[in-house]
């Protein structure tokens, strides 16, 4: 089983293959409140930022929710179910899934941005 995103055309290194019990990542689809830069493609390292609501419903300052995600797929905007917010399928560490789901359930505004150094 692949343990990381392997871009098209890349040879599969032994370090990217492991037993299913060793897999420490999963995929999750998140809506981004900001546009996704054209430079972002499958395999691009990204961060997920969240701006949560407080108890009074006031939007709080954004903070990094997931610092080490990678793009698995970009949603097509021509689908019947298309929305204004672009959705991105991300590979995230398993330990980040609960935080992402809690942010979505709590109506936090999520933004997917290229990680520092990503082009």
RORO-882435 format. One record per atom (N, C-alpha, C): residue number from 0; residue in three letters; chain; atom name; x, y, z. Coordinates in Angstrom, 1 decimal. Example, Ala and Ser with C-alpha at 12.3 -4.5 7.8 and 13.67 -1.06 7.14 Angstrom:
{pos 0&code ALA&unit A&site N&xx 13.2&yy -5.7&zz 7.8}
{pos 0&code ALA&unit A&site CA&xx 12.3&yy -4.5&zz 7.8}
{pos 0&code ALA&unit A&site C&xx 13.2&yy -3.3&zz 7.8}
{pos 1&code SER&unit A&site N&xx 12.8&yy -2.2&zz 7.1}
{pos 1&code SER&unit A&site CA&xx 13.7&yy -1.1&zz 7.1}
{pos 1&code SER&unit A&site C&xx 12.9&yy 0.0&zz 7.9}
! end
This chain:
{pos 0&code UNK&unit A&site N&xx 0.8&yy -1.2&zz 0.0}
{pos 0&code UNK&unit A&site CA&xx 0.0&yy 0.0&zz 0.0}
{pos 0&code UNK&unit A&site C&xx 0.9&yy 1.2&zz 0.0}
{pos 1&code UNK&unit A&site N&xx 0.5&yy 2.2&zz -0.8}
{pos 1&code UNK&unit A&site CA&xx 1.3&yy 3.5&zz -0.8}
{pos 1&code UNK&unit A&site C&xx 1.1&yy 4.2&zz 0.5}
{pos 2&code UNK&unit A&site N&xx 2.2&yy 4.7&zz 1.0}
{pos 2&code UNK&unit A&site CA&xx 2.1&yy 5.5&zz 2.3}
{pos 2&code UNK&unit A&site C&xx 2.2&yy 7.0&zz 2.1}
{pos 3&code UNK&unit A&site N&xx 2.3&yy 7.4&zz 0.9}
{pos 3&code UNK&unit A&site CA&xx 2.3&yy 8.9&zz 0.6}
{pos 3&code UNK&unit A&site C&xx 1.8&yy 9.1&zz -0.8}
{pos 4&code UNK&unit A&site N&xx 1.5&yy 10.3&zz -1.2}
{pos 4&code UNK&unit A&site CA&xx 1.1&yy 10.6&zz -2.5}
{pos 4&code UNK&unit A&site C&xx 2.3&yy 10.4&zz -3.5}
{pos 5&code UNK&unit A&site N&xx 2.0&yy 9.7&zz -4.6}
{pos 5&code UNK&unit A&site CA&xx 3.1&yy 9.4&zz -5.6}
{pos 5&code UNK&unit A&site C&xx 2.6&yy 10.1&zz -6.9}
{pos 6&code UNK&unit A&site N&xx 3.3&yy 11.2&zz -7.3}
{pos 6&code UNK&unit A&site CA&xx 2.9&yy 11.9&zz -8.5}
{pos 6&code UNK&unit A&site C&xx 3.0&yy 11.0&zz -9.7}
{pos 7&code UNK&unit A&site N&xx 2.2&yy 11.3&zz -10.7}
{pos 7&code UNK&unit A&site CA&xx 2.3&yy 10.5&zz -12.0}
{pos 7&code UNK&unit A&site C&xx 3.7&yy 10.6&zz -12.6}
{pos 8&code UNK&unit A&site N&xx 4.2&yy 9.5&zz -13.1}
{pos 8&code UNK&unit A&site CA&xx 5.5&yy 9.5&zz -13.7}
{pos 8&code UNK&unit A&site C&xx 6.6&yy 9.2&zz -12.8}
{pos 9&code UNK&unit A&site N&xx 6.4&yy 9.3&zz -11.4}
{pos 9&code UNK&unit A&site CA&xx 7.4&yy 9.0&zz -10.5}
{pos 9&code UNK&unit A&site C&xx 7.6&yy 7.6&zz -10.3}
{pos 10&code UNK&unit A&site N&xx 8.8&yy 7.1&zz -10.2}
{pos 10&code UNK&unit A&site CA&xx 9.1&yy 5.7&zz -9.8}
{pos 10&code UNK&unit A&site C&xx 8.7&yy 5.5&zz -8.4}
{pos 11&code UNK&unit A&site N&xx 8.2&yy 4.4&zz -8.0}
{pos 11&code UNK&unit A&site CA&xx 7.7&yy 4.1&zz -6.7}
{pos 11&code UNK&unit A&site C&xx 8.9&yy 3.7&zz -5.8}
{pos 12&code UNK&unit A&site N&xx 9.3&yy 4.6&zz -4.9}
{pos 12&code UNK&unit A&site CA&xx 10.4&yy 4.3&zz -4.0}
{pos 12&code UNK&unit A&site C&xx 10.0&yy 3.3&zz -2.9}
{pos 13&code UNK&unit A&site N&xx 10.9&yy 2.4&zz -2.5}
{pos 13&code UNK&unit A&site CA&xx 10.5&yy 1.5&zz -1.4}
{pos 13&code UNK&unit A&site C&xx 10.0&yy 2.1&zz -0.2}
{pos 14&code UNK&unit A&site N&xx 10.5&yy 3.3&zz 0.1}
{pos 14&code UNK&unit A&site CA&xx 10.0&yy 4.0&zz 1.3}
{pos 14&code UNK&unit A&site C&xx 8.6&yy 4.5&zz 1.3}
{pos 15&code UNK&unit A&site N&xx 8.0&yy 4.5&zz 0.1}
{pos 15&code UNK&unit A&site CA&xx 6.6&yy 4.9&zz -0.1}
{pos 15&code UNK&unit A&site C&xx 5.6&yy 3.8&zz -0.1}
{pos 16&code UNK&unit A&site N&xx 6.1&yy 2.6&zz 0.2}
{pos 16&code UNK&unit A&site CA&xx 5.2&yy 1.4&zz 0.3}
{pos 16&code UNK&unit A&site C&xx 5.3&yy 0.8&zz 1.6}
{pos 17&code UNK&unit A&site N&xx 4.2&yy 0.3&zz 2.2}
{pos 17&code UNK&unit A&site CA&xx 4.2&yy -0.3&zz 3.5}
{pos 17&code UNK&unit A&site C&xx 3.0&yy -1.1&zz 3.7}
{pos 18&code UNK&unit A&site N&xx 2.9&yy -1.8&zz 4.8}
{pos 18&code UNK&unit A&site CA&xx 1.8&yy -2.6&zz 5.2}
{pos 18&code UNK&unit A&site C&xx 0.6&yy -1.7&zz 5.6}
{pos 19&code UNK&unit A&site N&xx -0.6&yy -2.1&zz 5.3}
{pos 19&code UNK&unit A&site CA&xx -1.8&yy -1.3&zz 5.7}
{pos 19&code UNK&unit A&site C&xx -1.7&yy -0.8&zz 7.2}
{pos 20&code UNK&unit A&site N&xx -1.2&yy -1.6&zz 8.1}
{pos 20&code UNK&unit A&site CA&xx -1.1&yy -1.3&zz 9.5}
{pos 20&code UNK&unit A&site C&xx -0.1&yy -0.1&zz 9.7}
{pos 21&code UNK&unit A&site N&xx 0.7&yy 0.1&zz 8.8}
{pos 21&code UNK&unit A&site CA&xx 1.7&yy 1.2&zz 8.9}
{pos 21&code UNK&unit A&site C&xx 1.2&yy 2.6&zz 8.4}
{pos 22&code UNK&unit A&site N&xx 0.1&yy 2.6&zz 7.7}
{pos 22&code UNK&unit A&site CA&xx -0.4&yy 3.8&zz 7.1}
{pos 22&code UNK&unit A&site C&xx -0.9&yy 4.7&zz 8.2}
{pos 23&code UNK&unit A&site N&xx -0.3&yy 5.9&zz 8.1}
{pos 23&code UNK&unit A&site CA&xx -0.6&yy 6.9&zz 9.2}
{pos 23&code UNK&unit A&site C&xx -1.3&yy 8.1&zz 8.6}
{pos 24&code UNK&unit A&site N&xx -1.8&yy 8.0&zz 7.3}
{pos 24&code UNK&unit A&site CA&xx -2.5&yy 9.1&zz 6.7}
{pos 24&code UNK&unit A&site C&xx -3.9&yy 8.5&zz 6.2}
{pos 25&code UNK&unit A&site N&xx -4.7&yy 9.5&zz 5.9}
{pos 25&code UNK&unit A&site CA&xx -6.0&yy 9.2&zz 5.2}
{pos 25&code UNK&unit A&site C&xx -6.4&yy 10.4&zz 4.4}
{pos 26&code UNK&unit A&site N&xx -7.5&yy 10.3&zz 3.6}
{pos 26&code UNK&unit A&site CA&xx -7.9&yy 11.4&zz 2.8}
{pos 26&code UNK&unit A&site C&xx -9.2&yy 11.9&zz 3.3}
{pos 27&code UNK&unit A&site N&xx -9.4&yy 13.2&zz 3.1}
{pos 27&code UNK&unit A&site CA&xx -10.6&yy 13.9&zz 3.6}
{pos 27&code UNK&unit A&site C&xx -10.8&yy 15.1&zz 2.6}
{pos 28&code UNK&unit A&site N&xx -12.1&yy 15.3&zz 2.3}
{pos 28&code UNK&unit A&site CA&xx -12.4&yy 16.4&zz 1.3}
{pos 28&code UNK&unit A&site C&xx -12.8&yy 17.6&zz 2.2}
{pos 29&code UNK&unit A&site N&xx -12.2&yy 18.8&zz 1.9}
{pos 29&code UNK&unit A&site CA&xx -12.5&yy 20.0&zz 2.6}
{pos 29&code UNK&unit A&site C&xx -12.9&yy 21.1&zz 1.7}
{pos 30&code UNK&unit A&site N&xx -13.8&yy 21.9&zz 2.0}
{pos 30&code UNK&unit A&site CA&xx -14.1&yy 23.1&zz 1.2}
{pos 30&code UNK&unit A&site C&xx -13.1&yy 24.2&zz 1.6}
{pos 31&code UNK&unit A&site N&xx -12.6&yy 25.0&zz 0.6}
{pos 31&code UNK&unit A&site CA&xx -11.7&yy 26.1&zz 0.9}
{pos 31&code UNK&unit A&site C&xx -12.5&yy 27.4&zz 0.7}
{pos 32&code UNK&unit A&site N&xx -12.4&yy 28.3&zz 1.7}
{pos 32&code UNK&unit A&site CA&xx -13.1&yy 29.5&zz 1.6}
{pos 32&code UNK&unit A&site C&xx -12.4&yy 30.5&zz 0.7}
{pos 33&code UNK&unit A&site N&xx -11.2&yy 30.2&zz 0.3}
{pos 33&code UNK&unit A&site CA&xx -10.4&yy 31.0&zz -0.6}
{pos 33&code UNK&unit A&site C&xx -10.1&yy 30.2&zz -1.9}
{pos 34&code UNK&unit A&site N&xx -9.9&yy 30.9&zz -3.0}
{pos 34&code UNK&unit A&site CA&xx -9.6&yy 30.2&zz -4.2}
{pos 34&code UNK&unit A&site C&xx -8.3&yy 29.4&zz -4.1}
{pos 35&code UNK&unit A&site N&xx -8.2&yy 28.4&zz -4.8}
{pos 35&code UNK&unit A&site CA&xx -7.0&yy 27.5&zz -4.8}
{pos 35&code UNK&unit A&site C&xx -6.1&yy 28.1&zz -5.9}
{pos 36&code UNK&unit A&site N&xx -4.8&yy 28.4&zz -5.6}
{pos 36&code UNK&unit A&site CA&xx -3.9&yy 28.9&zz -6.6}
{pos 36&code UNK&unit A&site C&xx -3.7&yy 28.0&zz -7.7}
{pos 37&code UNK&unit A&site N&xx -3.5&yy 28.5&zz -8.9}
{pos 37&code UNK&unit A&site CA&xx -3.3&yy 27.6&zz -10.1}
{pos 37&code UNK&unit A&site C&xx -2.0&yy 26.7&zz -10.0}
{pos 38&code UNK&unit A&site N&xx -1.1&yy 27.1&zz -9.1}
{pos 38&code UNK&unit A&site CA&xx 0.1&yy 26.3&zz -9.0}
{pos 38&code UNK&unit A&site C&xx -0.1&yy 25.1&zz -8.1}
{pos 39&code UNK&unit A&site N&xx -1.3&yy 25.0&zz -7.5}
{pos 39&code UNK&unit A&site CA&xx -1.6&yy 23.8&zz -6.6}
{pos 39&code UNK&unit A&site C&xx -2.1&yy 22.7&zz -7.5}
{pos 40&code UNK&unit A&site N&xx -1.5&yy 21.5&zz -7.4}
{pos 40&code UNK&unit A&site CA&xx -1.9&yy 20.4&zz -8.2}
{pos 40&code UNK&unit A&site C&xx -1.7&yy 19.1&zz -7.3}
{pos 41&code UNK&unit A&site N&xx -2.1&yy 18.0&zz -7.8}
{pos 41&code UNK&unit A&site CA&xx -2.0&yy 16.8&zz -7.0}
{pos 41&code UNK&unit A&site C&xx -0.5&yy 16.6&zz -6.6}
{pos 42&code UNK&unit A&site N&xx -0.4&yy 16.3&zz -5.3}
{pos 42&code UNK&unit A&site CA&xx 0.9&yy 16.2&zz -4.7}
{pos 42&code UNK&unit A&site C&xx 1.5&yy 17.4&zz -4.0}
{pos 43&code UNK&unit A&site N&xx 0.9&yy 18.6&zz -4.3}
{pos 43&code UNK&unit A&site CA&xx 1.4&yy 19.8&zz -3.7}
{pos 43&code UNK&unit A&site C&xx 1.2&yy 19.8&zz -2.1}
{pos 44&code UNK&unit A&site N&xx 2.2&yy 20.1&zz -1.4}
{pos 44&code UNK&unit A&site CA&xx 2.1&yy 20.2&zz 0.1}
{pos 44&code UNK&unit A&site C&xx 1.3&yy 21.5&zz 0.4}
{pos 45&code UNK&unit A&site N&xx 0.3&yy 21.3&zz 1.3}
{pos 45&code UNK&unit A&site CA&xx -0.5&yy 22.5&zz 1.7}
{pos 45&code UNK&unit A&site C&xx -0.7&yy 22.5&zz 3.2}
{pos 46&code UNK&unit A&site N&xx -1.2&yy 23.6&zz 3.6}
{pos 46&code UNK&unit A&site CA&xx -1.7&yy 23.8&zz 5.0}
{pos 46&code UNK&unit A&site C&xx -3.2&yy 24.0&zz 5.0}
{pos 47&code UNK&unit A&site N&xx -3.8&yy 23.6&zz 6.0}
{pos 47&code UNK&unit A&site CA&xx -5.3&yy 23.9&zz 6.2}
{pos 47&code UNK&unit A&site C&xx -5.3&yy 24.9&zz 7.4}
{pos 48&code UNK&unit A&site N&xx -5.9&yy 26.1&zz 7.1}
{pos 48&code UNK&unit A&site CA&xx -6.1&yy 27.1&zz 8.1}
{pos 48&code UNK&unit A&site C&xx -7.6&yy 27.1&zz 8.5}
{pos 49&code UNK&unit A&site N&xx -7.9&yy 27.4&zz 9.7}
{pos 49&code UNK&unit A&site CA&xx -9.2&yy 27.4&zz 10.2}
{pos 49&code UNK&unit A&site C&xx -9.5&yy 28.7&zz 11.0}
{pos 50&code UNK&unit A&site N&xx -10.6&yy 29.3&zz 10.7}
{pos 50&code UNK&unit A&site CA&xx -11.1&yy 30.5&zz 11.5}
{pos 50&code UNK&unit A&site C&xx -12.4&yy 30.1&zz 12.2}
{pos 51&code UNK&unit A&site N&xx -12.3&yy 29.6&zz 13.4}
{pos 51&code UNK&unit A&site CA&xx -13.5&yy 29.1&zz 14.1}
{pos 51&code UNK&unit A&site C&xx -14.4&yy 30.2&zz 14.6}
{pos 52&code UNK&unit A&site N&xx -15.6&yy 29.8&zz 15.0}
{pos 52&code UNK&unit A&site CA&xx -16.5&yy 30.7&zz 15.6}
{pos 52&code UNK&unit A&site C&xx -16.4&yy 30.6&zz 17.1}
{pos 53&code UNK&unit A&site N&xx -16.5&yy 31.7&zz 17.9}
{pos 53&code UNK&unit A&site CA&xx -16.5&yy 31.5&zz 19.3}
{pos 53&code UNK&unit A&site C&xx -17.9&yy 31.3&zz 19.8}
{pos 54&code UNK&unit A&site N&xx -18.1&yy 31.3&zz 21.1}
{pos 54&code UNK&unit A&site CA&xx -19.5&yy 31.0&zz 21.7}
{pos 54&code UNK&unit A&site C&xx -20.5&yy 32.0&zz 21.3}
{pos 55&code UNK&unit A&site N&xx -20.1&yy 33.2&zz 21.0}
{pos 55&code UNK&unit A&site CA&xx -21.1&yy 34.3&zz 20.6}
{pos 55&code UNK&unit A&site C&xx -21.3&yy 34.3&zz 19.0}
{pos 56&code UNK&unit A&site N&xx -20.6&yy 33.4&zz 18.3}
{pos 56&code UNK&unit A&site CA&xx -20.7&yy 33.4&zz 16.9}
{pos 56&code UNK&unit A&site C&xx -19.8&yy 34.3&zz 16.1}
{pos 57&code UNK&unit A&site N&xx -18.8&yy 34.9&zz 16.8}
{pos 57&code UNK&unit A&site CA&xx -17.9&yy 35.8&zz 16.2}
{pos 57&code UNK&unit A&site C&xx -16.7&yy 35.0&zz 15.7}
{pos 58&code UNK&unit A&site N&xx -16.3&yy 35.3&zz 14.4}
{pos 58&code UNK&unit A&site CA&xx -15.2&yy 34.6&zz 13.8}
{pos 58&code UNK&unit A&site C&xx -13.9&yy 35.0&zz 14.4}
{pos 59&code UNK&unit A&site N&xx -13.1&yy 34.0&zz 14.8}
{pos 59&code UNK&unit A&site CA&xx -11.8&yy 34.2&zz 15.4}
{pos 59&code UNK&unit A&site C&xx -10.7&yy 34.3&zz 14.4}
{pos 60&code UNK&unit A&site N&xx -9.6&yy 34.7&zz 14.8}
{pos 60&code UNK&unit A&site CA&xx -8.4&yy 34.8&zz 13.9}
{pos 60&code UNK&unit A&site C&xx -8.0&yy 33.4&zz 13.4}
{pos 61&code UNK&unit A&site N&xx -7.6&yy 33.3&zz 12.1}
{pos 61&code UNK&unit A&site CA&xx -7.2&yy 32.0&zz 11.6}
{pos 61&code UNK&unit A&site C&xx -6.0&yy 31.5&zz 12.3}
{pos 62&code UNK&unit A&site N&xx -5.9&yy 30.1&zz 12.3}
{pos 62&code UNK&unit A&site CA&xx -4.8&yy 29.4&zz 12.8}
{pos 62&code UNK&unit A&site C&xx -4.5&yy 28.2&zz 11.9}
{pos 63&code UNK&unit A&site N&xx -3.3&yy 27.7&zz 12.0}
{pos 63&code UNK&unit A&site CA&xx -3.1&yy 26.5&zz 11.2}
{pos 63&code UNK&unit A&site C&xx -3.7&yy 25.3&zz 11.9}
{pos 64&code UNK&unit A&site N&xx -4.6&yy 24.6&zz 11.2}
{pos 64&code UNK&unit A&site CA&xx -5.2&yy 23.4&zz 11.7}
{pos 64&code UNK&unit A&site C&xx -4.5&yy 22.1&zz 11.3}
{pos 65&code UNK&unit A&site N&xx -4.0&yy 22.0&zz 10.1}
{pos 65&code UNK&unit A&site CA&xx -3.2&yy 20.9&zz 9.6}
{pos 65&code UNK&unit A&site C&xx -2.0&yy 21.5&zz 8.9}
{pos 66&code UNK&unit A&site N&xx -0.8&yy 21.3&zz 9.4}
{pos 66&code UNK&unit A&site CA&xx 0.4&yy 21.9&zz 8.8}
{pos 66&code UNK&unit A&site C&xx 1.0&yy 21.0&zz 7.7}
{pos 67&code UNK&unit A&site N&xx 0.7&yy 19.7&zz 7.6}
{pos 67&code UNK&unit A&site CA&xx 1.4&yy 18.8&zz 6.7}
{pos 67&code UNK&unit A&site C&xx 0.4&yy 18.0&zz 5.9}
{pos 68&code UNK&unit A&site N&xx -0.4&yy 18.6&zz 5.1}
{pos 68&code UNK&unit A&site CA&xx -1.3&yy 17.9&zz 4.2}
{pos 68&code UNK&unit A&site C&xx -0.7&yy 18.0&zz 2.8}
{pos 69&code UNK&unit A&site N&xx -1.3&yy 17.1&zz 1.9}
{pos 69&code UNK&unit A&site CA&xx -0.9&yy 17.1&zz 0.5}
{pos 69&code UNK&unit A&site C&xx -2.2&yy 17.0&zz -0.3}
{pos 70&code UNK&unit A&site N&xx -2.2&yy 17.6&zz -1.5}
{pos 70&code UNK&unit A&site CA&xx -3.4&yy 17.5&zz -2.4}
{pos 70&code UNK&unit A&site C&xx -3.5&yy 16.1&zz -3.0}
{pos 71&code UNK&unit A&site N&xx -4.6&yy 15.4&zz -2.8}
{pos 71&code UNK&unit A&site CA&xx -4.8&yy 14.1&zz -3.5}
{pos 71&code UNK&unit A&site C&xx -5.6&yy 14.3&zz -4.8}
{pos 72&code UNK&unit A&site N&xx -6.6&yy 15.3&zz -4.8}
{pos 72&code UNK&unit A&site CA&xx -7.4&yy 15.6&zz -5.9}
{pos 72&code UNK&unit A&site C&xx -8.0&yy 17.0&zz -5.8}
{pos 73&code UNK&unit A&site N&xx -8.2&yy 17.6&zz -6.9}
{pos 73&code UNK&unit A&site CA&xx -8.9&yy 18.9&zz -7.0}
{pos 73&code UNK&unit A&site C&xx -10.3&yy 18.6&zz -7.5}
{pos 74&code UNK&unit A&site N&xx -11.3&yy 19.2&zz -6.8}
{pos 74&code UNK&unit A&site CA&xx -12.7&yy 19.0&zz -7.3}
{pos 74&code UNK&unit A&site C&xx -12.9&yy 19.7&zz -8.6}
{pos 75&code UNK&unit A&site N&xx -13.7&yy 19.1&zz -9.5}
{pos 75&code UNK&unit A&site CA&xx -14.0&yy 19.7&zz -10.7}
{pos 75&code UNK&unit A&site C&xx -15.2&yy 20.7&zz -10.5}
{pos 76&code UNK&unit A&site N&xx -15.1&yy 21.9&zz -11.1}
{pos 76&code UNK&unit A&site CA&xx -16.2&yy 22.9&zz -10.9}
{pos 76&code UNK&unit A&site C&xx -17.4&yy 22.7&zz -11.8}
{pos 77&code UNK&unit A&site N&xx -17.3&yy 21.7&zz -12.7}
{pos 77&code UNK&unit A&site CA&xx -18.3&yy 21.5&zz -13.7}
{pos 77&code UNK&unit A&site C&xx -19.3&yy 20.4&zz -13.3}
{pos 78&code UNK&unit A&site N&xx -19.2&yy 19.9&zz -12.1}
{pos 78&code UNK&unit A&site CA&xx -20.1&yy 18.9&zz -11.6}
{pos 78&code UNK&unit A&site C&xx -21.5&yy 19.5&zz -11.3}
{pos 79&code UNK&unit A&site N&xx -22.5&yy 18.6&zz -11.3}
{pos 79&code UNK&unit A&site CA&xx -23.9&yy 19.1&zz -11.0}
{pos 79&code UNK&unit A&site C&xx -23.9&yy 19.6&zz -9.6}
{pos 80&code UNK&unit A&site N&xx -23.2&yy 19.1&zz -8.6}
{pos 80&code UNK&unit A&site CA&xx -23.2&yy 19.5&zz -7.2}
{pos 80&code UNK&unit A&site C&xx -22.2&yy 20.6&zz -6.9}
{pos 81&code UNK&unit A&site N&xx -21.7&yy 21.3&zz -7.9}
{pos 81&code UNK&unit A&site CA&xx -20.6&yy 22.3&zz -7.7}
{pos 81&code UNK&unit A&site C&xx -21.2&yy 23.4&zz -6.8}
{pos 82&code UNK&unit A&site N&xx -20.3&yy 23.9&zz -6.0}
{pos 82&code UNK&unit A&site CA&xx -20.6&yy 25.0&zz -5.1}
{pos 82&code UNK&unit A&site C&xx -19.6&yy 26.2&zz -5.4}
{pos 83&code UNK&unit A&site N&xx -19.8&yy 27.3&zz -4.7}
{pos 83&code UNK&unit A&site CA&xx -18.9&yy 28.4&zz -4.9}
{pos 83&code UNK&unit A&site C&xx -17.6&yy 28.2&zz -4.2}
{pos 84&code UNK&unit A&site N&xx -17.6&yy 27.4&zz -3.2}
{pos 84&code UNK&unit A&site CA&xx -16.3&yy 27.1&zz -2.5}
{pos 84&code UNK&unit A&site C&xx -15.6&yy 25.9&zz -3.1}
{pos 85&code UNK&unit A&site N&xx -14.4&yy 26.1&zz -3.5}
{pos 85&code UNK&unit A&site CA&xx -13.7&yy 24.9&zz -4.1}
{pos 85&code UNK&unit A&site C&xx -13.4&yy 23.9&zz -3.1}
{pos 86&code UNK&unit A&site N&xx -13.6&yy 22.6&zz -3.4}
{pos 86&code UNK&unit A&site CA&xx -13.3&yy 21.5&zz -2.5}
{pos 86&code UNK&unit A&site C&xx -12.0&yy 20.9&zz -3.0}
{pos 87&code UNK&unit A&site N&xx -11.2&yy 20.4&zz -2.0}
{pos 87&code UNK&unit A&site CA&xx -10.0&yy 19.8&zz -2.2}
{pos 87&code UNK&unit A&site C&xx -9.9&yy 18.5&zz -1.4}
{pos 88&code UNK&unit A&site N&xx -9.5&yy 17.4&zz -2.1}
{pos 88&code UNK&unit A&site CA&xx -9.3&yy 16.1&zz -1.4}
{pos 88&code UNK&unit A&site C&xx -7.9&yy 16.2&zz -0.9}
{pos 89&code UNK&unit A&site N&xx -7.7&yy 16.0&zz 0.4}
{pos 89&code UNK&unit A&site CA&xx -6.3&yy 16.1&zz 1.0}
{pos 89&code UNK&unit A&site C&xx -5.9&yy 14.8&zz 1.6}
{pos 90&code UNK&unit A&site N&xx -4.6&yy 14.5&zz 1.6}
{pos 90&code UNK&unit A&site CA&xx -4.0&yy 13.5&zz 2.4}
{pos 90&code UNK&unit A&site C&xx -3.5&yy 14.1&zz 3.7}
{pos 91&code UNK&unit A&site N&xx -4.1&yy 13.7&zz 4.8}
{pos 91&code UNK&unit A&site CA&xx -3.8&yy 14.3&zz 6.1}
{pos 91&code UNK&unit A&site C&xx -3.3&yy 13.2&zz 7.1}
{pos 92&code UNK&unit A&site N&xx -2.5&yy 13.6&zz 8.1}
{pos 92&code UNK&unit A&site CA&xx -2.2&yy 12.6&zz 9.1}
{pos 92&code UNK&unit A&site C&xx -3.5&yy 12.2&zz 9.8}
{pos 93&code UNK&unit A&site N&xx -3.6&yy 10.9&zz 10.1}
{pos 93&code UNK&unit A&site CA&xx -4.8&yy 10.3&zz 10.8}
{pos 93&code UNK&unit A&site C&xx -5.1&yy 11.1&zz 12.1}
{pos 94&code UNK&unit A&site N&xx -4.1&yy 11.6&zz 12.8}
{pos 94&code UNK&unit A&site CA&xx -4.4&yy 12.3&zz 14.0}
{pos 94&code UNK&unit A&site C&xx -5.0&yy 13.6&zz 13.8}
{pos 95&code UNK&unit A&site N&xx -5.0&yy 14.1&zz 12.6}
{pos 95&code UNK&unit A&site CA&xx -5.6&yy 15.4&zz 12.3}
{pos 95&code UNK&unit A&site C&xx -7.1&yy 15.3&zz 11.9}
{pos 96&code UNK&unit A&site N&xx -7.6&yy 14.1&zz 11.6}
{pos 96&code UNK&unit A&site CA&xx -8.9&yy 14.0&zz 11.1}
{pos 96&code UNK&unit A&site C&xx -10.0&yy 14.5&zz 12.1}
{pos 97&code UNK&unit A&site N&xx -9.9&yy 14.2&zz 13.3}
{pos 97&code UNK&unit A&site CA&xx -10.8&yy 14.6&zz 14.3}
{pos 97&code UNK&unit A&site C&xx -10.9&yy 16.2&zz 14.4}
{pos 98&code UNK&unit A&site N&xx -9.7&yy 16.8&zz 14.3}
{pos 98&code UNK&unit A&site CA&xx -9.7&yy 18.3&zz 14.4}
{pos 98&code UNK&unit A&site C&xx -10.4&yy 18.9&zz 13.1}
{pos 99&code UNK&unit A&site N&xx -10.2&yy 18.3&zz 12.0}
{pos 99&code UNK&unit A&site CA&xx -10.8&yy 18.8&zz 10.7}
{pos 99&code UNK&unit A&site C&xx -12.3&yy 18.6&zz 10.8}
{pos 100&code UNK&unit A&site N&xx -12.7&yy 17.4&zz 11.2}
{pos 100&code UNK&unit A&site CA&xx -14.2&yy 17.2&zz 11.3}
{pos 100&code UNK&unit A&site C&xx -14.8&yy 18.1&zz 12.3}
{pos 101&code UNK&unit A&site N&xx -14.2&yy 18.3&zz 13.5}
{pos 101&code UNK&unit A&site CA&xx -14.7&yy 19.2&zz 14.5}
{pos 101&code UNK&unit A&site C&xx -14.8&yy 20.7&zz 13.9}
{pos 102&code UNK&unit A&site N&xx -13.8&yy 21.1&zz 13.2}
{pos 102&code UNK&unit A&site CA&xx -13.8&yy 22.4&zz 12.6}
{pos 102&code UNK&unit A&site C&xx -15.0&yy 22.5&zz 11.6}
{pos 103&code UNK&unit A&site N&xx -15.2&yy 21.5&zz 10.8}
{pos 103&code UNK&unit A&site CA&xx -16.3&yy 21.5&zz 9.8}
{pos 103&code UNK&unit A&site C&xx -17.7&yy 21.5&zz 10.6}
{pos 104&code UNK&unit A&site N&xx -17.8&yy 20.7&zz 11.6}
{pos 104&code UNK&unit A&site CA&xx -19.0&yy 20.7&zz 12.4}
{pos 104&code UNK&unit A&site C&xx -19.3&yy 22.0&zz 13.1}
{pos 105&code UNK&unit A&site N&xx -18.2&yy 22.7&zz 13.5}
{pos 105&code UNK&unit A&site CA&xx -18.3&yy 23.9&zz 14.3}
{pos 105&code UNK&unit A&site C&xx -18.4&yy 25.1&zz 13.4}
{pos 106&code UNK&unit A&site N&xx -18.6&yy 24.9&zz 12.1}
{pos 106&code UNK&unit A&site CA&xx -18.7&yy 25.9&zz 11.1}
{pos 106&code UNK&unit A&site C&xx -17.5&yy 26.9&zz 11.0}
{pos 107&code UNK&unit A&site N&xx -16.3&yy 26.3&zz 11.2}
{pos 107&code UNK&unit A&site CA&xx -15.1&yy 27.1&zz 11.0}
{pos 107&code UNK&unit A&site C&xx -15.0&yy 27.4&zz 9.5}
{pos 108&code UNK&unit A&site N&xx -14.4&yy 28.5&zz 9.2}
{pos 108&code UNK&unit A&site CA&xx -14.0&yy 28.8&zz 7.8}
{pos 108&code UNK&unit A&site C&xx -12.7&yy 28.2&zz 7.6}
{pos 109&code UNK&unit A&site N&xx -12.6&yy 27.3&zz 6.6}
{pos 109&code UNK&unit A&site CA&xx -11.3&yy 26.6&zz 6.3}
{pos 109&code UNK&unit A&site C&xx -10.7&yy 27.2&zz 5.0}
{pos 110&code UNK&unit A&site N&xx -9.4&yy 27.3&zz 5.0}
{pos 110&code UNK&unit A&site CA&xx -8.7&yy 27.7&zz 3.8}
{pos 110&code UNK&unit A&site C&xx -7.5&yy 26.8&zz 3.5}
{pos 111&code UNK&unit A&site N&xx -7.4&yy 26.4&zz 2.3}
{pos 111&code UNK&unit A&site CA&xx -6.3&yy 25.5&zz 1.9}
{pos 111&code UNK&unit A&site C&xx -5.3&yy 26.4&zz 1.2}
{pos 112&code UNK&unit A&site N&xx -4.0&yy 26.5&zz 1.7}
{pos 112&code UNK&unit A&site CA&xx -3.0&yy 27.3&zz 1.1}
{pos 112&code UNK&unit A&site C&xx -1.7&yy 26.5&zz 0.9}
{pos 113&code UNK&unit A&site N&xx -1.0&yy 26.8&zz -0.2}
{pos 113&code UNK&unit A&site CA&xx 0.3&yy 26.1&zz -0.4}
{pos 113&code UNK&unit A&site C&xx 1.2&yy 26.3&zz 0.9}
{pos 114&code UNK&unit A&site N&xx 1.9&yy 25.2&zz 1.2}
{pos 114&code UNK&unit A&site CA&xx 2.8&yy 25.2&zz 2.3}
{pos 114&code UNK&unit A&site C&xx 4.0&yy 26.1&zz 1.9}
{pos 115&code UNK&unit A&site N&xx 4.6&yy 26.7&zz 2.9}
{pos 115&code UNK&unit A&site CA&xx 5.8&yy 27.5&zz 2.7}
{pos 115&code UNK&unit A&site C&xx 6.8&yy 26.8&zz 1.8}
{pos 116&code UNK&unit A&site N&xx 7.3&yy 27.3&zz 0.8}
{pos 116&code UNK&unit A&site CA&xx 8.2&yy 26.7&zz -0.1}
{pos 116&code UNK&unit A&site C&xx 7.6&yy 25.9&zz -1.2}
{pos 117&code UNK&unit A&site N&xx 6.3&yy 25.6&zz -1.1}
{pos 117&code UNK&unit A&site CA&xx 5.6&yy 24.9&zz -2.2}
{pos 117&code UNK&unit A&site C&xx 5.4&yy 25.9&zz -3.4}
{pos 118&code UNK&unit A&site N&xx 5.5&yy 25.4&zz -4.6}
{pos 118&code UNK&unit A&site CA&xx 5.3&yy 26.3&zz -5.7}
{pos 118&code UNK&unit A&site C&xx 4.1&yy 25.9&zz -6.5}
! end
